[in-house]
């Protein structure tokens, strides 16, 4: 059972590591990301925080997935 959970954590980590950076390129190129003066908007800031949290969760999932696989 631990192996199955470890694999699920690793799948979660890989999925998040693949999906969120691609979404980030769409967010930063979105016209709503910057105002007329070129400053970041709340749209940009909120998405940056959400993506950062998702990538942090991916990193934690990867670490714990590897630890769980090693522990057996």
C-alpha positions in Angstrom: 0.0 0.0 0.0 2.8 2.4 0.8 4.3 1.8 -2.7 1.0 2.8 -4.3 0.7 6.0 -2.3 4.4 6.8 -3.1 3.7 6.4 -6.8 0.6 8.6 -6.5 2.6 11.3 -4.9 5.2 11.1 -7.7 2.5 11.2 -10.4 1.1 14.3 -8.7 4.5 15.9 -8.6 5.2 15.2 -12.3 1.7 16.4 -13.3 2.1 19.7 -11.4 5.6 20.2 -12.7 4.4 19.8 -16.3 1.1 21.7 -16.2 1.8 24.8 -14.1 4.8 26.2 -15.9 2.9 25.9 -19.2 0.0 27.8 -17.6 2.4 30.4 -16.3 3.5 31.3 -19.9 -0.2 31.9 -20.7 -0.7 34.0 -17.7 2.3 36.3 -18.2 1.4 36.8 -21.9 -2.3 37.6 -21.1 -3.2 41.2 -21.6 -4.8 41.3 -18.2 -1.5 40.6 -16.5 -0.1 44.2 -16.9 -1.8 47.6 -16.7 -1.2 50.5 -19.1 2.0 51.5 -17.3 3.3 47.9 -17.6 3.0 47.2 -13.9 1.7 43.7 -12.8 -2.0 43.6 -12.0 -3.8 41.6 -9.3 -4.6 39.0 -12.0 -0.8 38.5 -12.5 -0.1 38.5 -8.7 -2.9 36.1 -7.8 -1.9 33.6 -10.5 1.8 33.9 -9.6 1.0 33.0 -6.0 -1.3 30.1 -7.0 1.3 28.7 -9.3 4.1 29.1 -6.8 2.0 27.2 -4.2 1.2 24.4 -6.7 4.9 24.0 -7.5 5.8 23.9 -3.9 3.2 21.2 -3.3 4.7 19.3 -6.3 8.2 19.5 -4.8 6.9 18.3 -1.4 5.0 15.5 -3.1 8.1 14.5 -5.0 10.2 14.5 -1.8 7.8 12.4 0.2 7.1 10.1 -2.7 10.8 9.3 -3.0 11.1 8.9 0.8 8.1 6.5 0.8 9.6 4.5 -2.1 12.9 4.2 -0.3 11.2 3.2 3.0 9.4 0.5 1.1 
